[in-house]
Structure formats: C-alpha cells, structure tokens
Amino acid sequence: MSRTRLSTYTAPPVEVTRALDALRAQYEVPTAFPPEALTEAESAANAWAQDGPARLRADGARDARDLQLVTIDPPGSMDLDQAVLLERLLVQTDHASVPTGDAPGPVAAYRVHYAIASLATFVTPGGALDAELRRRGETIYAPDAATPLHPEVLSHGAASLLEDVDRPACLWTIDLDDRGEIVSARVERALVRSRARLSYSQVQAAIDGEGSLPPSAPADLPGLLAEIGRLRLEREAARGGISMTTPEQVIEVTAVTEAEEAAEPAGADSAGGAVEPGAAEPVDSDGSAAVSACAGYRLAYRVPVPAEQYNAQISLLTGMCAARIMVECGVGILRTLPPARPEDYARLRRVAAALGIDWPAARPYPELVRGLDHAVPAHAAFMDQAMSLFRGSGYLAFGTGGVGVPADDEASDTEEAVHSAIAARYAHVTAPLRRLVDRYGEEVCIAACAGVPVPEWVLQALPDLPGVMEQTGRRARAIGRGALTALEALVLRGHEGEVFDGVITSERDGRGELVLAEPAVVTEIRAGRTTDDDEAGASGGDRLPVGERVRVRLLSTDPTAGIRFQLLQDHS
C-alpha cells in the first residue's frame, strides 16, 4: 500500500465515513432496497434488454434513434437523465405542436430536442418498487456515496441515457424564435440512442475554441448551446427572473490511482482527483475511473462554467413548457417559490447601503444582482444575503384532490402557483432518475400532448406528492448540511488555535456568516466577546463587519456541532 502525503486541510476518509454513517442513521436514510423492489427493478431491466425497444415501438412510441442526441453531465456520472440536440431552423415549418400560450404566428428559428429518461417504462404503479420510491423521494448525495432513488440496475443501467444503447425516453420538441421565446412545445414517448457522453468541461473548451468534441457529437452543438443559452438568459432577465452563478462549496478527493498502488515507491506523492458531490467513487478530472482508493477529502470553491448555465437554461425551458401544458390540460404539479416580502427587500436595501453598493430605487433587484462581481468581498456578501429571498419552495398539485387549476393568465397567479426566481410557471420534469415527482409530471404532459386522459395512477398520486417531496427533501437537505458541517470540522481538526483570513458575508441579531478562503469553509460566527477574548484580543463590539476581510482564530471543531471561530481585532 502506498503512503500518501495529504494536503494541510484534508479529512481522513475513515473519519469522514464514520461521521456520515452516523448522520445517515440519525435521519433514517434508506440503505439497501427491499428484495421485492430489487426483484421488480431487475425484472424490468431484463425485460427491456430482451425485447423492450420492439415493444415500445409497437405501443406507438416514436423511433427517434436518428437524432444525434448527446448527454452533458459532470465527469463520471452514470445516472444520465437528459440528452440534447439543438438545431438552427432556416425556414419556417408547420408545427404539429401543443401551443404554449405565446403570441401566434412567430417564425421558429431554433429547435430543441430534449430526451428525458422514461421511468414509467420500468416502474409498475402500485408495486413494491413504486412504494420504495415514494419512501425515498430523491437521491441523497453525500461526499462518500450517493443513496440512489432507483436501484442501480435502472439508474446506472437500463433507464440511464448511456452512450450507444437504445433507451426509452420522453422526447421534448421545443421551437424558439430568433429572440429565444417559445413558439411551440410537445412531448412524446420515443426510442432514442445517445451518440456521445460529454462533460461540461469538454463542451466549455469547445465553446472557447480550446478543444473539440468527439466525432459522434454534433459539430455545431457548442455554438448553438451558447447562442440559445444566452438568448434564454436574456429572456429570463426580461421576465424579471434571476440566475446567480455564485461560487459553491465542492468536495474534492485526494486519491491514489491503480498504477500508483502497484508501482509507486514509499513516500511518493499521490495523484489528485476531483469528485462531484454525491459521486459514489472518485474520478479523475477527465472523468476516467482510474482512481481506486480515496486518501482524503478536502473542500474547495467552484464557479460553474458558462456551459453549465447554458445547459441549465435548456432544463428550465423544458420545465416552463411542462408547466404551461399542465395548466392548459387542467391537471399537474408545479414547482413553486413565493415572492419575497416587502420587508425582505427593505432589509436587503439596508444591507446594500451598509456594503456601499449603489441601489437606485428604480433599479430592479435582478438587474442589480447581474451587475455584481462575486470576486469583490462586498458584492459576495450582498449576493449571499440575496439568496435569503429565495426561500419557501414547494409543490402545488392541481386539478385533482379538490385543488383548482391556476388562472390562464400567469399574471393572475396566486403566490402559491408562481416560481419567483424563474418569474414564470415551472414544473420539475427533467430529472426522473434522481427525483420522484418528475416521473408524474412527464406522464401528465405526454397524455396532454397525445390528447388522451392522464393515467389513473398519476391522478391518484398527485394530491400526496407535495407532502412526499417536502418530507424526503427535508431529509436530503439535512444530510447535505450535516455532511458539510462534518467535513468542515474534520478538515480543520488539529488546527485549533490557528488564525485564518476570511470575509463576513451576513449579520443578523449578532450572528453572521464567515467565509474562509482556505480551506473553503462557510460557517457561523457570533459578535461580541468570548471567554477567551482577554488573551486572544477579540473584538468587543456587538456588530459584525459585514463585507470586510477579517482575521479569526479557530477555537474548536466538532463533526456534529460544527466549528467555532473568534473574531480578532486586527480585521482590517
């Protein structure tokens, strides 16, 4: 076994696993699938392998294997929900589509083909697997492993849109005009075959002219993704929506490769690999699976590349089309986010003034945020505070269970029916491998576009889905927060008493948020004196210096309770 030299701020994998196992036990995270559910999944996968494509076509599904679809995901991903093909339309076409409510008669300039994994092909309503999926709700991601929504025989196998294999899909066809506005949209069951498995870094390199895609991928994909993505961002801005690309905490792994395991001399350095949060095993930065052993975990900040933002706009576009189709047919489930309260905006204006950020009364909030630079401490602090406006997300099931259909005019929607960050109606339909509700939303839209009744099993489940998703989502969020708390404590263990540089990004009632540059830690800090102030020279004020660079001393680390810092006086 090779000896690995860890970086200064690295958490040992044994301690990380111990802390995360305790966290999973605390929140009763499901472990192995019940035998009956696993048997159903394996039988469905085997049935697909035997004659699934032929049965799908016999049931009326479209054979769309001629489409040059590709997947774009983090490196190493196996649960591939979406595959995309983008086209530029040179002439106006006759659209056999479900209208989406936009102005009549616009010329379509772009066509988006978006294939979403069809889980209804594999899950029998009312069966053992269906019951287990309702218990799980969504995939739970942790640094050491993911707890999947579906058995891997489906999520990493028969249902995943893997490269060069036939797969069932819910195939969206969305036409846009030359400004990126929706002209028409429809969805249908289809048989598809992804041509290439791409990563965001690959696509971004191609957009930047610094790399190329494999020959199996459409040559015009990078340019069209950037072009359509920018148009959709412009449309978002025009609606009053907001997408913030702020730095996010990610977990990286210091790893030992198979080659080094076999040949590395004692004392040699290990190779460094990156792992997406929730990945089951470390991967190299190019997505290869050469890593065999994790030597430790560390925290870092990552800013999403533009290709991720552009791809996210395709997903948001699809969710907006799904919401419109659901409302038009009178049945569905929306993802909602109530608008911020006037007092929240008033508080945010006070924060802007305290940070020296000019916010004219007539300037809309989304426009202000788009002009900020997260590299500037005061701007980063404001953007962190701005995120507090986007709270209270939920789901609204309508058209069944006594809940009325939202108004035809989006402007007339009640607060319960809107998604304020997107500034439009929105539905979750693009990640059914990882989120339960998406399977039901897709089936509503397929039925509506085909002009047939929504399946009874969908109608029966809709009233309970908001509660199921809230309960399971609360568990997933708790695991996510707890995992970061544990990782932050473990990477800093042994450094008690040391002084670190950071920035205070928020303050309320004497408590604020502290962001360290290295390691990538985001934690709470309190104003005022502590019992150690006299010796350590802490600030005795009651207010925290929001937006300023500070120096803090690490007092304690605990994987469960978190970490404690002390603000020092010389924080200028």
C-alpha positions, 0 to 999 in steps of 0.5 A: 500500500502506498503512503500518501502525503495529504494536503494541510486541510484534508479529512481522513476518509475513515473519519469522514465515513464514520461521521456520515454513517452516523448522520445517515442513521440519525435521519433514517436514510434508506440503505439497501432496497427491499428484495421485492423492489430489487426483484421488480427493478431487475425484472424490468431491466431484463425485460427491456434488454430482451425485447423492450425497444420492439415493444415500445415501438409497437405501443406507438412510441416514436423511433427517434434513434436518428437524432444525434442526441448527446448527454452533458453531465459532470465527469463520471456520472452514470445516472444520465437523465437528459440528452440534447440536440439543438438545431438552427431552423432556416425556414419556417415549418408547420408545427404539429405542436401543443401551443404554449400560450405565446403570441401566434404566428412567430417564425421558429428559428431554433429547435430543441430536442430534449430526451428525458429518461422514461421511468414509467417504462420500468416502474409498475404503479402500485408495486413494491418498487413504486412504494420504495420510491415514494419512501425515498423521494430523491437521491441523497448525495453525500461526499462518500456515496450517493443513496440512489432513488432507483436501484442501480440496475435502472439508474446506472443501467437500463433507464440511464441515457448511456452512450450507444444503447437504445433507451426509452425516453420522453422526447421534448420538441421545443421551437424558439424564435430568433429572440429565444421565446417559445413558439411551440412545445410537445412531448412524446414517448420515443426510442432514442440512442445517445451518440456521445457522453460529454462533460461540461468541461469538454463542451466549455473548451469547445465553446472557447475554441480550446478543444473539440468534441468527439466525432459522434457529437454534433459539430455545431452543438457548442455554438448553438448551446451558447447562442440559445443559452444566452438568448434564454438568459436574456429572456429570463432577465426580461421576465424579471427572473434571476440566475446567480452563478455564485461560487459553491462549496465542492468536495474534492478527493485526494486519491491514489490511482491503480498504477500508483498502488502497484508501482509507486515507491514509499513516500511518493506523492499521490495523484489528485482527483476531483469528485462531484458531490454525491459521486459514489467513487472518485474520478479523475478530472477527465472523468476516467475511473482510474482512481481506486482508493480515496486518501482524503477529502478536502473542500474547495470553491467552484464557479460553474462554467458558462456551459453549465448555465447554458445547459441549465437554461435548456432544463428550465425551458423544458420545465416552463413548457411542462408547466404551461401544458399542465395548466392548459390540460387542467391537471399537474404539479408545479414547482413553486417559490413565493415572492419575497416580502416587502420587508425582505427587500427593505432589509436587503436595501439596508444591507446594500447601503451598509456594503456601499453598493449603489441601489437606485430605487428604480433599479430592479433587484435582478438587474442589480444582482447581474451587475455584481462581481462575486470576486469583490468581498462586498458584492459576495456578501450582498449576493449571499444575503440575496439568496435569503429571498429565495426561500419557501419552495414547494409543490402545488398539485392541481386539478385533482384532490379538490385543488383548482387549476391556476388562472390562464393568465400567469399574471393572475397567479396566486403566490402559491402557483408562481416560481419567483426566481424563474418569474414564470410557471415551472414544473420539475420534469427533467430529472426522473432518475434522481427525483420522484415527482418528475416521473408524474409530471412527464406522464401528465404532459405526454397524455396532454400532448397525445390528447388522451386522459392522464393515467389513473395512477398519476391522478391518484398520486398527485394530491400526496406528492407535495407532502412526499417531496417536502418530507424526503427533501427535508431529509436530503437537505439535512444530510447535505448540511450535516455532511458539510458541517462534518467535513468542515470540522474534520478538515480543520481538526488539529488546527485549533488555535490557528488564525485564518483570513476570511470575509463576513458575508451576513449579520443578523441579531449578532450572528453572521456568516464567515467565509474562509478562503482556505480551506473553503469553509462557510460557517457561523460566527457570533459578535461580541466577546468570548471567554477567551477574548482577554488573551486572544484580543477579540473584538468587543463590539456587538456588530459584525463587519459585514463585507470586510476581510477579517482575521479569526482564530479557530477555537474548536471543531466538532463533526456534529456541532460544527466549528467555532471561530473568534473574531480578532481585532486586527480585521482590517 
